[in-house]
Amino acid sequence: MKDVKVYGPGCKRCEKTEEMVKEAAAKLGIEVSVEKVTDPRAIAMAGVMSTPGVSVDGKLVHSGGLPDSGKLEGWLSA
């Protein structure tokens, strides 16, 4: 199971990013645990300079704007 964190204050882009993660995981048949991190301090400590941010298994893979669905699938497959 992949541990995915979506960093952001709860904006529409952050919600869409969480939805995209779940859709990509379902498409690939991968189990994911998705956690939304909304605490500004935790977001900064993770190194996210622009939201939404995404980490997979503790590694920050994306920051700022909606992620590309192809890249998202690649991060989940790795």
GULO-127017 format. One record per residue: residue number from 1; x, y, z of N, C-alpha, C, CB in turn. Coordinates in nm, 2 decimals, decimal comma. Glycine has a CB too. Layout:
<recs>
<rec i="NUM" n_xx="X" n_yy="Y" n_zz="Z" ca_xx="X" ca_yy="Y" ca_zz="Z" c_xx="X" c_yy="Y" c_zz="Z" cb_xx="X" cb_yy="Y" cb_zz="Z"/>
...
</recs>
This chain:
<recs>
<rec i="1" n_xx="0,08" n_yy="-0,12" n_zz="0,00" ca_xx="0,00" ca_yy="0,00" ca_zz="0,00" c_xx="0,09" c_yy="0,12" c_zz="0,00" cb_xx="-0,10" cb_yy="0,00" cb_zz="0,12"/>
<rec i="2" n_xx="0,05" n_yy="0,22" n_zz="-0,08" ca_xx="0,13" ca_yy="0,35" ca_zz="-0,09" c_xx="0,07" c_yy="0,45" c_zz="0,01" cb_xx="0,12" cb_yy="0,40" cb_zz="-0,24"/>
<rec i="3" n_xx="0,15" n_yy="0,52" n_zz="0,07" ca_xx="0,11" ca_yy="0,62" ca_zz="0,16" c_xx="0,13" c_yy="0,76" c_zz="0,09" cb_xx="0,20" cb_yy="0,62" cb_zz="0,30"/>
<rec i="4" n_xx="0,01" n_yy="0,82" n_zz="0,06" ca_xx="0,01" ca_yy="0,95" ca_zz="-0,01" c_xx="-0,04" c_yy="1,06" c_zz="0,08" cb_xx="-0,07" cb_yy="0,93" cb_zz="-0,14"/>
<rec i="5" n_xx="0,03" n_yy="1,17" n_zz="0,08" ca_xx="-0,02" ca_yy="1,29" ca_zz="0,15" c_xx="-0,04" c_yy="1,40" c_zz="0,05" cb_xx="0,09" cb_yy="1,33" cb_zz="0,26"/>
<rec i="6" n_xx="-0,15" n_yy="1,47" n_zz="0,06" ca_xx="-0,19" ca_yy="1,58" ca_zz="-0,02" c_xx="-0,18" c_yy="1,70" c_zz="0,07" cb_xx="-0,33" cb_yy="1,57" cb_zz="-0,09"/>
<rec i="7" n_xx="-0,09" n_yy="1,80" n_zz="0,04" ca_xx="-0,07" ca_yy="1,91" ca_zz="0,12" c_xx="-0,14" c_yy="2,03" c_zz="0,07" cb_xx="0,08" cb_yy="1,94" cb_zz="0,14"/>
<rec i="8" n_xx="-0,22" n_yy="2,10" n_zz="0,15" ca_xx="-0,28" ca_yy="2,22" ca_zz="0,10" c_xx="-0,39" c_yy="2,27" c_zz="0,21" cb_xx="-0,35" cb_yy="2,20" cb_zz="-0,03"/>
<rec i="9" n_xx="-0,43" n_yy="2,39" n_zz="0,19" ca_xx="-0,52" ca_yy="2,45" ca_zz="0,29" c_xx="-0,67" c_yy="2,40" c_zz="0,28" cb_xx="-0,52" cb_yy="2,60" cb_zz="0,28"/>
<rec i="10" n_xx="-0,70" n_yy="2,32" n_zz="0,18" ca_xx="-0,84" ca_yy="2,28" ca_zz="0,16" c_xx="-0,90" c_yy="2,35" c_zz="0,04" cb_xx="-0,91" cb_yy="2,30" cb_zz="0,28"/>
<rec i="11" n_xx="-0,83" n_yy="2,41" n_zz="-0,05" ca_xx="-0,88" ca_yy="2,47" ca_zz="-0,17" c_xx="-0,93" c_yy="2,37" c_zz="-0,27" cb_xx="-0,78" cb_yy="2,57" cb_zz="-0,23"/>
<rec i="12" n_xx="-1,00" n_yy="2,42" n_zz="-0,37" ca_xx="-1,05" ca_yy="2,34" ca_zz="-0,48" c_xx="-0,94" c_yy="2,26" c_zz="-0,55" cb_xx="-1,13" cb_yy="2,42" cb_zz="-0,58"/>
<rec i="13" n_xx="-0,83" n_yy="2,32" n_zz="-0,57" ca_xx="-0,72" ca_yy="2,25" ca_zz="-0,64" c_xx="-0,67" c_yy="2,13" c_zz="-0,55" cb_xx="-0,60" cb_yy="2,34" cb_zz="-0,67"/>
<rec i="14" n_xx="-0,67" n_yy="2,16" n_zz="-0,42" ca_xx="-0,62" ca_yy="2,05" ca_zz="-0,33" c_xx="-0,72" c_yy="1,94" c_zz="-0,32" cb_xx="-0,60" cb_yy="2,11" cb_zz="-0,19"/>
<rec i="15" n_xx="-0,85" n_yy="1,97" n_zz="-0,32" ca_xx="-0,95" ca_yy="1,86" ca_zz="-0,33" c_xx="-0,94" c_yy="1,79" c_zz="-0,46" cb_xx="-1,09" cb_yy="1,93" cb_zz="-0,31"/>
<rec i="16" n_xx="-0,92" n_yy="1,86" n_zz="-0,57" ca_xx="-0,91" ca_yy="1,79" ca_zz="-0,70" c_xx="-0,79" c_yy="1,70" c_zz="-0,70" cb_xx="-0,91" cb_yy="1,90" cb_zz="-0,81"/>
<rec i="17" n_xx="-0,68" n_yy="1,75" n_zz="-0,64" ca_xx="-0,56" ca_yy="1,67" ca_zz="-0,64" c_xx="-0,58" c_yy="1,54" c_zz="-0,57" cb_xx="-0,44" cb_yy="1,74" cb_zz="-0,58"/>
<rec i="18" n_xx="-0,65" n_yy="1,54" n_zz="-0,45" ca_xx="-0,68" ca_yy="1,42" ca_zz="-0,38" c_xx="-0,77" c_yy="1,33" c_zz="-0,46" cb_xx="-0,76" cb_yy="1,46" cb_zz="-0,25"/>
<rec i="19" n_xx="-0,87" n_yy="1,38" n_zz="-0,53" ca_xx="-0,95" ca_yy="1,30" ca_zz="-0,62" c_xx="-0,87" c_yy="1,24" c_zz="-0,73" cb_xx="-1,07" cb_yy="1,39" cb_zz="-0,68"/>
<rec i="20" n_xx="-0,78" n_yy="1,31" n_zz="-0,79" ca_xx="-0,69" ca_yy="1,26" ca_zz="-0,90" c_xx="-0,61" c_yy="1,14" c_zz="-0,85" cb_xx="-0,60" cb_yy="1,37" cb_zz="-0,95"/>
<rec i="21" n_xx="-0,55" n_yy="1,16" n_zz="-0,72" ca_xx="-0,47" ca_yy="1,05" ca_zz="-0,67" c_xx="-0,56" c_yy="0,92" c_zz="-0,65" cb_xx="-0,42" cb_yy="1,09" cb_zz="-0,53"/>
<rec i="22" n_xx="-0,68" n_yy="0,93" n_zz="-0,60" ca_xx="-0,76" ca_yy="0,82" ca_zz="-0,58" c_xx="-0,80" c_yy="0,76" c_zz="-0,72" cb_xx="-0,89" cb_yy="0,86" cb_zz="-0,50"/>
<rec i="23" n_xx="-0,83" n_yy="0,84" n_zz="-0,82" ca_xx="-0,87" ca_yy="0,79" ca_zz="-0,95" c_xx="-0,75" c_yy="0,72" c_zz="-1,01" cb_xx="-0,91" cb_yy="0,90" cb_zz="-1,04"/>
<rec i="24" n_xx="-0,63" n_yy="0,77" n_zz="-1,00" ca_xx="-0,51" ca_yy="0,71" ca_zz="-1,06" c_xx="-0,48" c_yy="0,58" c_zz="-1,00" cb_xx="-0,39" cb_yy="0,80" cb_zz="-1,05"/>
<rec i="25" n_xx="-0,50" n_yy="0,57" n_zz="-0,86" ca_xx="-0,47" ca_yy="0,45" ca_zz="-0,79" c_xx="-0,57" c_yy="0,34" c_zz="-0,83" cb_xx="-0,48" cb_yy="0,47" cb_zz="-0,64"/>
<rec i="26" n_xx="-0,70" n_yy="0,38" n_zz="-0,84" ca_xx="-0,80" ca_yy="0,28" ca_zz="-0,89" c_xx="-0,78" c_yy="0,23" c_zz="-1,03" cb_xx="-0,94" cb_yy="0,35" cb_zz="-0,88"/>
<rec i="27" n_xx="-0,74" n_yy="0,32" n_zz="-1,12" ca_xx="-0,71" ca_yy="0,28" ca_zz="-1,25" c_xx="-0,59" c_yy="0,18" c_zz="-1,26" cb_xx="-0,67" cb_yy="0,41" cb_zz="-1,34"/>
<rec i="28" n_xx="-0,49" n_yy="0,20" n_zz="-1,17" ca_xx="-0,37" ca_yy="0,11" ca_zz="-1,17" c_xx="-0,39" c_yy="-0,01" c_zz="-1,08" cb_xx="-0,25" cb_yy="0,19" cb_zz="-1,12"/>
<rec i="29" n_xx="-0,50" n_yy="-0,01" n_zz="-1,00" ca_xx="-0,53" ca_yy="-0,12" ca_zz="-0,91" c_xx="-0,43" c_yy="-0,12" c_zz="-0,79" cb_xx="-0,52" cb_yy="-0,25" cb_zz="-0,99"/>
<rec i="30" n_xx="-0,39" n_yy="-0,01" n_zz="-0,75" ca_xx="-0,30" ca_yy="0,01" ca_zz="-0,64" c_xx="-0,38" c_yy="0,06" c_zz="-0,52" cb_xx="-0,18" cb_yy="0,11" cb_zz="-0,68"/>
<rec i="31" n_xx="-0,35" n_yy="0,00" n_zz="-0,40" ca_xx="-0,41" ca_yy="0,04" ca_zz="-0,28" c_xx="-0,33" c_yy="0,16" c_zz="-0,23" cb_xx="-0,41" cb_yy="-0,07" cb_zz="-0,17"/>
<rec i="32" n_xx="-0,40" n_yy="0,27" n_zz="-0,19" ca_xx="-0,34" ca_yy="0,39" ca_zz="-0,14" c_xx="-0,41" c_yy="0,43" c_zz="-0,01" cb_xx="-0,34" cb_yy="0,50" cb_zz="-0,24"/>
<rec i="33" n_xx="-0,33" n_yy="0,49" n_zz="0,08" ca_xx="-0,38" ca_yy="0,56" ca_zz="0,20" c_xx="-0,36" c_yy="0,71" c_zz="0,17" cb_xx="-0,31" cb_yy="0,51" cb_zz="0,33"/>
<rec i="34" n_xx="-0,46" n_yy="0,78" n_zz="0,16" ca_xx="-0,45" ca_yy="0,93" ca_zz="0,13" c_xx="-0,48" c_yy="1,01" c_zz="0,25" cb_xx="-0,55" cb_yy="0,97" cb_zz="0,01"/>
<rec i="35" n_xx="-0,39" n_yy="1,09" n_zz="0,29" ca_xx="-0,40" ca_yy="1,18" ca_zz="0,40" c_xx="-0,39" c_yy="1,32" c_zz="0,35" cb_xx="-0,29" cb_yy="1,15" cb_zz="0,51"/>
<rec i="36" n_xx="-0,49" n_yy="1,41" n_zz="0,40" ca_xx="-0,49" ca_yy="1,55" ca_zz="0,37" c_xx="-0,42" c_yy="1,62" c_zz="0,48" cb_xx="-0,63" cb_yy="1,60" cb_zz="0,34"/>
<rec i="37" n_xx="-0,32" n_yy="1,70" n_zz="0,45" ca_xx="-0,25" ca_yy="1,78" ca_zz="0,55" c_xx="-0,28" c_yy="1,92" c_zz="0,52" cb_xx="-0,09" cb_yy="1,75" cb_zz="0,54"/>
<rec i="38" n_xx="-0,35" n_yy="1,99" n_zz="0,62" ca_xx="-0,39" ca_yy="2,12" ca_zz="0,60" c_xx="-0,32" c_yy="2,22" c_zz="0,70" cb_xx="-0,54" cb_yy="2,13" cb_zz="0,63"/>
<rec i="39" n_xx="-0,24" n_yy="2,17" n_zz="0,79" ca_xx="-0,17" ca_yy="2,26" ca_zz="0,89" c_xx="-0,06" c_yy="2,33" c_zz="0,82" cb_xx="-0,12" cb_yy="2,17" cb_zz="1,01"/>
<rec i="40" n_xx="-0,06" n_yy="2,46" n_zz="0,82" ca_xx="0,04" ca_yy="2,54" ca_zz="0,75" c_xx="0,19" c_yy="2,50" c_zz="0,79" cb_xx="0,02" cb_yy="2,69" cb_zz="0,77"/>
<rec i="41" n_xx="0,20" n_yy="2,48" n_zz="0,92" ca_xx="0,34" ca_yy="2,44" ca_zz="0,97" c_xx="0,38" c_yy="2,31" c_zz="0,92" cb_xx="0,33" cb_yy="2,44" cb_zz="1,13"/>
<rec i="42" n_xx="0,29" n_yy="2,21" n_zz="0,91" ca_xx="0,33" ca_yy="2,08" ca_zz="0,86" c_xx="0,36" c_yy="2,09" c_zz="0,71" cb_xx="0,21" cb_yy="1,98" cb_zz="0,89"/>
<rec i="43" n_xx="0,28" n_yy="2,17" n_zz="0,64" ca_xx="0,30" ca_yy="2,19" ca_zz="0,50" c_xx="0,44" c_yy="2,25" c_zz="0,47" cb_xx="0,19" cb_yy="2,28" cb_zz="0,43"/>
<rec i="44" n_xx="0,48" n_yy="2,35" n_zz="0,55" ca_xx="0,61" ca_yy="2,41" ca_zz="0,54" c_xx="0,72" c_yy="2,31" c_zz="0,57" cb_xx="0,62" cb_yy="2,53" cb_zz="0,62"/>
<rec i="45" n_xx="0,70" n_yy="2,23" n_zz="0,68" ca_xx="0,80" ca_yy="2,14" ca_zz="0,72" c_xx="0,83" c_yy="2,03" c_zz="0,62" cb_xx="0,76" cb_yy="2,07" cb_zz="0,86"/>
<rec i="46" n_xx="0,72" n_yy="2,00" n_zz="0,54" ca_xx="0,74" ca_yy="1,90" ca_zz="0,43" c_xx="0,81" c_yy="1,95" c_zz="0,31" cb_xx="0,60" cb_yy="1,85" cb_zz="0,39"/>
<rec i="47" n_xx="0,84" n_yy="2,09" n_zz="0,31" ca_xx="0,91" ca_yy="2,15" ca_zz="0,20" c_xx="0,82" c_yy="2,19" c_zz="0,09" cb_xx="1,01" cb_yy="2,05" cb_zz="0,15"/>
<rec i="48" n_xx="0,69" n_yy="2,20" n_zz="0,11" ca_xx="0,60" ca_yy="2,24" ca_zz="0,01" c_xx="0,59" c_yy="2,39" c_zz="0,01" cb_xx="0,45" cb_yy="2,18" cb_zz="0,03"/>
<rec i="49" n_xx="0,64" n_yy="2,45" n_zz="-0,10" ca_xx="0,65" ca_yy="2,60" ca_zz="-0,11" c_xx="0,52" c_yy="2,65" c_zz="-0,18" cb_xx="0,77" cb_yy="2,64" cb_zz="-0,19"/>
<rec i="50" n_xx="0,45" n_yy="2,57" n_zz="-0,26" ca_xx="0,33" ca_yy="2,61" ca_zz="-0,33" c_xx="0,24" c_yy="2,49" c_zz="-0,33" cb_xx="0,36" cb_yy="2,66" cb_zz="-0,48"/>
<rec i="51" n_xx="0,11" n_yy="2,52" n_zz="-0,29" ca_xx="0,01" ca_yy="2,41" ca_zz="-0,28" c_xx="-0,07" c_yy="2,40" c_zz="-0,41" cb_xx="-0,08" cb_yy="2,43" cb_zz="-0,16"/>
<rec i="52" n_xx="-0,12" n_yy="2,28" n_zz="-0,44" ca_xx="-0,11" ca_yy="2,16" ca_zz="-0,36" c_xx="0,02" c_yy="2,09" c_zz="-0,38" cb_xx="-0,23" cb_yy="2,07" cb_zz="-0,39"/>
<rec i="53" n_xx="0,06" n_yy="2,02" n_zz="-0,27" ca_xx="0,18" ca_yy="1,93" ca_zz="-0,28" c_xx="0,14" c_yy="1,79" c_zz="-0,26" cb_xx="0,28" cb_yy="1,98" cb_zz="-0,17"/>
<rec i="54" n_xx="0,22" n_yy="1,70" n_zz="-0,32" ca_xx="0,19" ca_yy="1,56" ca_zz="-0,31" c_xx="0,32" c_yy="1,48" c_zz="-0,27" cb_xx="0,14" cb_yy="1,50" cb_zz="-0,44"/>
<rec i="55" n_xx="0,31" n_yy="1,40" n_zz="-0,17" ca_xx="0,42" ca_yy="1,31" ca_zz="-0,13" c_xx="0,37" c_yy="1,16" c_zz="-0,14" cb_xx="0,48" cb_yy="1,34" cb_zz="0,01"/>
<rec i="56" n_xx="0,46" n_yy="1,08" n_zz="-0,19" ca_xx="0,43" ca_yy="0,94" ca_zz="-0,20" c_xx="0,54" c_yy="0,86" c_zz="-0,12" cb_xx="0,43" cb_yy="0,89" cb_zz="-0,35"/>
<rec i="57" n_xx="0,49" n_yy="0,79" n_zz="-0,02" ca_xx="0,58" ca_yy="0,71" ca_zz="0,07" c_xx="0,69" c_yy="0,80" c_zz="0,13" cb_xx="0,65" cb_yy="0,60" cb_zz="-0,01"/>
<rec i="58" n_xx="0,65" n_yy="0,92" n_zz="0,17" ca_xx="0,74" ca_yy="1,01" ca_zz="0,24" c_xx="0,83" c_yy="1,10" c_zz="0,15" cb_xx="0,83" cb_yy="0,93" cb_zz="0,33"/>
<rec i="59" n_xx="0,82" n_yy="1,08" n_zz="0,02" ca_xx="0,90" ca_yy="1,16" ca_zz="-0,07" c_xx="0,81" c_yy="1,26" c_zz="-0,15" cb_xx="0,97" cb_yy="1,07" cb_zz="-0,18"/>
<rec i="60" n_xx="0,85" n_yy="1,39" n_zz="-0,13" ca_xx="0,77" ca_yy="1,50" ca_zz="-0,20" c_xx="0,80" c_yy="1,49" c_zz="-0,35" cb_xx="0,82" cb_yy="1,64" cb_zz="-0,15"/>
<rec i="61" n_xx="0,69" n_yy="1,47" n_zz="-0,43" ca_xx="0,70" ca_yy="1,45" ca_zz="-0,57" c_xx="0,64" c_yy="1,56" c_zz="-0,65" cb_xx="0,63" cb_yy="1,32" cb_zz="-0,61"/>
<rec i="62" n_xx="0,56" n_yy="1,65" n_zz="-0,59" ca_xx="0,49" ca_yy="1,75" ca_zz="-0,66" c_xx="0,46" c_yy="1,87" c_zz="-0,57" cb_xx="0,36" cb_yy="1,70" cb_zz="-0,73"/>
<rec i="63" n_xx="0,47" n_yy="1,99" n_zz="-0,62" ca_xx="0,44" ca_yy="2,11" ca_zz="-0,55" c_xx="0,39" c_yy="2,22" c_zz="-0,65" cb_xx="0,56" cb_yy="2,16" cb_zz="-0,47"/>
<rec i="64" n_xx="0,27" n_yy="2,27" n_zz="-0,62" ca_xx="0,22" ca_yy="2,38" ca_zz="-0,70" c_xx="0,13" c_yy="2,34" c_zz="-0,82" cb_xx="0,33" cb_yy="2,47" cb_zz="-0,75"/>
<rec i="65" n_xx="0,00" n_yy="2,37" n_zz="-0,82" ca_xx="-0,09" ca_yy="2,34" ca_zz="-0,93" c_xx="-0,13" c_yy="2,19" c_zz="-0,93" cb_xx="-0,02" cb_yy="2,37" cb_zz="-1,06"/>
<rec i="66" n_xx="-0,22" n_yy="2,16" n_zz="-1,02" ca_xx="-0,26" ca_yy="2,03" ca_zz="-1,04" c_xx="-0,15" c_yy="1,94" c_zz="-1,10" cb_xx="-0,39" cb_yy="2,02" cb_zz="-1,12"/>
<rec i="67" n_xx="-0,13" n_yy="1,82" n_zz="-1,05" ca_xx="-0,03" ca_yy="1,73" ca_zz="-1,11" c_xx="-0,08" c_yy="1,68" c_zz="-1,24" cb_xx="0,01" cb_yy="1,62" cb_zz="-1,01"/>
<rec i="68" n_xx="0,01" n_yy="1,64" n_zz="-1,33" ca_xx="-0,02" ca_yy="1,58" ca_zz="-1,46" c_xx="-0,06" c_yy="1,43" c_zz="-1,42" cb_xx="0,10" cb_yy="1,58" cb_zz="-1,56"/>
<rec i="69" n_xx="-0,17" n_yy="1,39" n_zz="-1,48" ca_xx="-0,22" ca_yy="1,25" ca_zz="-1,45" c_xx="-0,12" c_yy="1,14" c_zz="-1,49" cb_xx="-0,35" cb_yy="1,23" cb_zz="-1,52"/>
<rec i="70" n_xx="-0,05" n_yy="1,16" n_zz="-1,60" ca_xx="0,05" ca_yy="1,06" ca_zz="-1,64" c_xx="0,16" c_yy="1,05" c_zz="-1,53" cb_xx="0,11" cb_yy="1,10" cb_zz="-1,77"/>
<rec i="71" n_xx="0,21" n_yy="1,17" n_zz="-1,49" ca_xx="0,31" ca_yy="1,17" ca_zz="-1,39" c_xx="0,26" c_yy="1,11" c_zz="-1,25" cb_xx="0,37" cb_yy="1,31" cb_zz="-1,36"/>
<rec i="72" n_xx="0,14" n_yy="1,14" n_zz="-1,22" ca_xx="0,08" ca_yy="1,09" ca_zz="-1,10" c_xx="0,08" c_yy="0,93" c_zz="-1,10" cb_xx="-0,06" cb_yy="1,14" cb_zz="-1,08"/>
<rec i="73" n_xx="0,04" n_yy="0,88" n_zz="-1,22" ca_xx="0,04" ca_yy="0,73" ca_zz="-1,23" c_xx="0,18" c_yy="0,68" c_zz="-1,22" cb_xx="-0,02" cb_yy="0,69" cb_zz="-1,36"/>
<rec i="74" n_xx="0,28" n_yy="0,75" n_zz="-1,27" ca_xx="0,42" ca_yy="0,71" ca_zz="-1,26" c_xx="0,47" c_yy="0,71" c_zz="-1,12" cb_xx="0,50" cb_yy="0,79" cb_zz="-1,34"/>
<rec i="75" n_xx="0,43" n_yy="0,81" n_zz="-1,04" ca_xx="0,47" ca_yy="0,82" ca_zz="-0,90" c_xx="0,41" c_yy="0,70" c_zz="-0,82" cb_xx="0,43" cb_yy="0,95" cb_zz="-0,84"/>
<rec i="76" n_xx="0,28" n_yy="0,67" n_zz="-0,85" ca_xx="0,21" ca_yy="0,56" ca_zz="-0,77" c_xx="0,27" c_yy="0,43" c_zz="-0,81" cb_xx="0,06" cb_yy="0,57" cb_zz="-0,80"/>
<rec i="77" n_xx="0,32" n_yy="0,41" n_zz="-0,94" ca_xx="0,36" ca_yy="0,28" ca_zz="-0,98" c_xx="0,51" c_yy="0,25" c_zz="-0,94" cb_xx="0,36" cb_yy="0,28" cb_zz="-1,14"/>
<rec i="78" n_xx="0,58" n_yy="0,36" n_zz="-0,91" ca_xx="0,72" ca_yy="0,34" ca_zz="-0,87" c_xx="0,74" c_yy="0,26" c_zz="-0,74" cb_xx="0,79" cb_yy="0,47" cb_zz="-0,86"/>
</recs>
